[in-house]
Amino acid sequence: MKLIFTIFFLLNIFSYAQETTTATANLIDPLDINNSFITKFEYGKMLFNNPRGIGCNSCHGDNAKGQKIMDFKQEHDKKIYNCSLFAPNIKDIEYETFSTKVNSKKNPNLKFEKEQVCDKLIYYANVMPTYFLVEEEIEAIFYYIKNLK
């Protein structure tokens, strides 16, 4: 009698294990996430406001039209220069330029005149943060910017 009960018990456990394995195999991969619950505009807004730490809006403004970030003084050849750092308007920028600049680690070489102390300093300081965004994120931010009212 104990043998029959043990066999019956083991068959039930085996049957349950098979059902659980089959049910688990039919589940969607938990890493295969569909973000359709959020629109491209909402996703772009979220990234614009906080892509990886400091948001685009902190420098370019909530409307992406740029703004003054700060004023500072720079001494060069015993002369004081009053400089202003501006974030550019990115509302009307082309996608290729936008995409390149977002993930660029440094500015390309550019020549400046001797009296362009402020422009040269700001340009080579490359104050634009590097975000390491993937193409989908860049496209979403660009979409958001282009569709701002």
Phi, psi and chi 1 to 4 in degrees:
 res  aa     phi    psi   chi1   chi2   chi3   chi4
   1 MET       -  -43.3 -173.1   64.1  160.4      -
   2 LYS   -62.1  -36.7  -77.6 -174.3  176.5 -178.0
   3 LEU   -64.8  -44.0 -179.1   61.2      -      -
   4 ILE   -64.7  -42.8  -66.6  174.0      -      -
   5 PHE   -62.1  -43.0  178.7   77.0      -      -
   6 THR   -63.3  -44.6  -56.5      -      -      -
   7 ILE   -62.5  -46.1  -67.9  172.8      -      -
   8 PHE   -60.2  -43.8 -179.3   75.9      -      -
   9 PHE   -61.6  -46.4  178.6   75.3      -      -
  10 LEU   -64.9  -38.1  -70.2  174.6      -      -
  11 LEU   -63.9  -40.9  -74.3  174.5      -      -
  12 ASN   -64.1  -42.4  -81.7  -23.7      -      -
  13 ILE   -64.3  -44.8  -70.9  176.2      -      -
  14 PHE   -60.9  -44.0  178.8   75.7      -      -
  15 SER   -62.8  -43.8  174.8      -      -      -
  16 TYR   -63.4  -42.1  175.5   77.3      -      -
  17 ALA   -62.4  -40.2      -      -      -      -
  18 GLN   -65.4  -42.8  -92.5 -170.5  -39.5      -
  19 GLU   -63.3  -41.8  -71.7  172.8   11.3      -
  20 THR   -65.3  -42.8  -56.1      -      -      -
  21 THR   -64.4  -43.3  -57.3      -      -      -
  22 THR   -64.4  -43.3  -56.0      -      -      -
  23 ALA   -64.7  -41.0      -      -      -      -
  24 THR   -66.4  -38.7  -56.2      -      -      -
  25 ALA   -64.5  -28.0      -      -      -      -
  26 ASN   -83.2   -9.2  -69.2  -27.1      -      -
  27 LEU   -72.3  152.1  -70.0  176.6      -      -
  28 ILE   -74.0  142.7  -63.2  172.8      -      -
  29 ASP   -55.8  123.3 -179.1    0.4      -      -
  30 PRO   -62.3  -18.2   16.3  -23.9      -      -
  31 LEU   -85.3  -13.6  -63.1  177.6      -      -
  32 ASP   -87.4   80.7 -175.7   20.3      -      -
  33 ILE   -96.9  132.9  -61.7  170.4      -      -
  34 ASN  -102.8  114.3  179.4   -9.1      -      -
  35 ASN   -87.9   30.7  -72.9  -28.1      -      -
  36 SER   -68.1   -7.7   61.9      -      -      -
  37 PHE   -72.7  -11.5   66.2   91.7      -      -
  38 ILE  -126.1  136.3 -173.0  170.5      -      -
  39 THR   -76.5  163.5   66.5      -      -      -
  40 LYS   -61.8  -37.9 -171.2  172.4 -173.1  174.0
  41 PHE   -63.2  -45.6 -176.0   81.6      -      -
  42 GLU   -64.8  -40.5  -68.5  168.0  -32.6      -
  43 TYR   -64.1  -44.4 -176.6   51.5      -      -
  44 GLY   -62.2  -40.6      -      -      -      -
  45 LYS   -62.8  -44.3 -179.6  179.8 -178.8 -179.7
  46 MET   -59.5  -45.6  178.8 -170.7   70.7      -
  47 LEU   -68.9  -38.8  -69.8  169.0      -      -
  48 PHE   -60.5  -38.9 -178.5   79.3      -      -
  49 ASN   -83.0  -18.9  -69.4  -42.8      -      -
  50 ASN  -166.8   74.3 -169.8    5.6      -      -
  51 PRO   -71.2  -47.2   22.6  -27.2      -      -
  52 ARG  -158.5   67.0  -55.8  -85.0 -167.7  -86.4
  53 GLY   106.8  -98.5      -      -      -      -
  54 ILE   -84.3  131.2 -173.1  168.4      -      -
  55 GLY   -80.0  154.4      -      -      -      -
  56 CYS   -57.9  -36.5  -50.0      -      -      -
  57 ASN   -63.9  -23.5   62.0  -26.6      -      -
  58 SER   -61.5  -33.9  -62.3      -      -      -
  59 CYS  -108.1  -43.7  -63.6      -      -      -
  60 HIS   -86.4   -6.5  -61.7  -79.9      -      -
  61 GLY    85.8  162.1      -      -      -      -
  62 ASP   -65.3  -22.6  -69.3  -28.7      -      -
  63 ASN   -99.0    1.1   60.8    5.2      -      -
  64 ALA    66.9   14.7      -      -      -      -
  65 LYS   -92.7    7.6  -69.3 -173.1  177.7  179.2
  66 GLY    84.7  164.0      -      -      -      -
  67 GLN  -169.7  165.6   62.2 -173.3   13.1      -
  68 LYS   -75.0  132.3 -177.4 -169.0  -75.4 -171.5
  69 ILE   -93.3  -45.1  -61.8  172.5      -      -
  70 MET  -168.0  161.0   66.3 -179.9  -69.0      -
  71 ASP  -109.7  146.3  -67.6  -42.7      -      -
  72 PHE  -154.9  164.7   62.8   96.2      -      -
  73 LYS  -111.1  143.6  -66.4 -179.4 -177.5 -161.9
  74 GLN  -133.3  129.6  176.8   65.7   30.5      -
  75 GLU   -96.5  132.6 -177.0  178.9  -15.3      -
  76 HIS  -149.2  126.4 -179.7   70.8      -      -
  77 ASP    52.3   46.3  -73.0  -20.0      -      -
  78 LYS    59.9   24.6  -62.4 -177.7 -178.2  179.8
  79 LYS  -124.8  140.1 -169.9  172.6  177.3 -175.4
  80 ILE   -96.3  129.5  -59.1  -69.2      -      -
  81 TYR  -112.5  131.2  -67.5   85.5      -      -
  82 ASN   -91.3  114.5  -68.0  -46.2      -      -
  83 CYS  -113.0  154.3  -55.5      -      -      -
  84 SER  -132.3  135.0  -66.2      -      -      -
  85 LEU  -102.6  120.1  174.3   60.8      -      -
  86 PHE  -115.8  140.5  -72.4   90.2      -      -
  87 ALA   -88.8  132.9      -      -      -      -
  88 PRO   -74.4  162.8   26.6  -32.9      -      -
  89 ASN   -69.1  121.3  177.8  -13.6      -      -
  90 ILE  -110.6    5.9   56.2  174.0      -      -
  91 LYS   -68.8  -35.3  179.7  101.6  172.2   99.7
  92 ASP  -108.6   18.0  -58.1  -40.6      -      -
  93 ILE   -81.8  151.0 -163.7  170.0      -      -
  94 GLU   -77.4  152.9  -65.2  -63.9  -39.2      -
  95 TYR   -60.7  -43.9 -179.6   76.7      -      -
  96 GLU   -58.4  -45.3  -82.4  -57.7  -47.2      -
  97 THR   -64.5  -45.0  -55.1      -      -      -
  98 PHE   -59.3  -51.2  179.0   78.1      -      -
  99 SER   -61.3  -42.7  177.2      -      -      -
 100 THR   -63.7  -45.7  -60.3      -      -      -
 101 LYS   -70.1  -35.3 -172.6   61.5 -178.9  170.0
 102 VAL   -59.6  -40.5  167.3      -      -      -
 103 ASN  -107.8   11.9  -81.0  -25.5      -      -
 104 SER   -75.7  134.5  177.9      -      -      -
 105 LYS   -86.3  -23.6  -69.1 -175.9 -178.5 -180.0
 106 LYS  -155.0  159.2   65.7  179.0 -174.5  175.3
 107 ASN   -76.5  147.5  -72.9  -37.4      -      -
 108 PRO   -67.6  160.0   19.3  -25.5      -      -
 109 ASN   -63.0  138.5  -72.7  -27.3      -      -
 110 LEU  -145.4  140.6 -171.5   64.5      -      -
 111 LYS   -92.1  141.4  -59.9  -74.0 -176.5 -165.9
 112 PHE  -125.6  150.9  -69.8   91.6      -      -
 113 GLU   -73.7  158.1  -61.5  -62.6  -38.6      -
 114 LYS   -57.4  -37.9 -173.0  175.4 -177.8  178.1
 115 GLU   -80.7   -3.9   65.5  -83.0   -2.4      -
 116 GLN   -88.8   49.1  -68.4 -179.6  -70.4      -
 117 VAL   -59.3  -48.7  171.5      -      -      -
 118 CYS   -63.9  -48.5  -65.8      -      -      -
 119 ASP   -59.2  -44.4  -64.8  -28.4      -      -
 120 LYS   -64.5  -45.5 -177.8  177.9 -178.0  178.9
 121 LEU   -60.3  -47.9  179.8   67.2      -      -
 122 ILE   -65.8  -43.5  -68.8  167.1      -      -
 123 TYR   -61.2  -48.9 -175.3   81.7      -      -
 124 TYR   -77.5  -16.6  -74.1  114.2      -      -
 125 ALA   -70.6  -25.7      -      -      -      -
 126 ASN    48.7   63.9 -161.5   29.6      -      -
 127 VAL   -71.1  -12.8  -64.3      -      -      -
 128 MET   -67.3  120.5  171.1   72.0 -179.3      -
 129 PRO   -66.3  152.7  -10.4   20.8      -      -
 130 THR   -96.4  124.0  -56.5      -      -      -
 131 TYR  -101.0  -18.9  -69.8  106.6      -      -
 132 PHE    58.0   49.3  -56.1  102.9      -      -
 133 LEU   -84.9  148.4  -59.9  172.2      -      -
 134 VAL   -84.4  163.7  -63.5      -      -      -
 135 GLU   -55.4  -40.5 -162.2   65.2   28.1      -
 136 GLU   -61.2  -38.3  179.6 -176.9   79.6      -
 137 GLU   -69.8  -42.9  -67.8  170.0  -40.3      -
 138 ILE   -61.3  -45.3  -64.8  169.6      -      -
 139 GLU   -62.0  -39.2  -71.8  172.2    4.4      -
 140 ALA   -67.0  -42.5      -      -      -      -
 141 ILE   -64.0  -44.8  -65.1  170.2      -      -
 142 PHE   -61.5  -42.6 -173.3   78.1      -      -
 143 TYR   -60.2  -45.5  177.8   84.1      -      -
 144 TYR   -59.2  -49.9  171.0   72.7      -      -
 145 ILE   -59.1  -46.3  -69.1  168.2      -      -
 146 LYS   -66.6  -23.5  -71.0  -61.1 -177.6 -179.4
 147 ASN  -104.0    8.9  -70.9  -73.8      -      -
 148 LEU   -67.5  142.0  -80.4  171.8      -      -
 149 LYS   -88.8      -  -59.5  -77.3 -176.1 -149.7
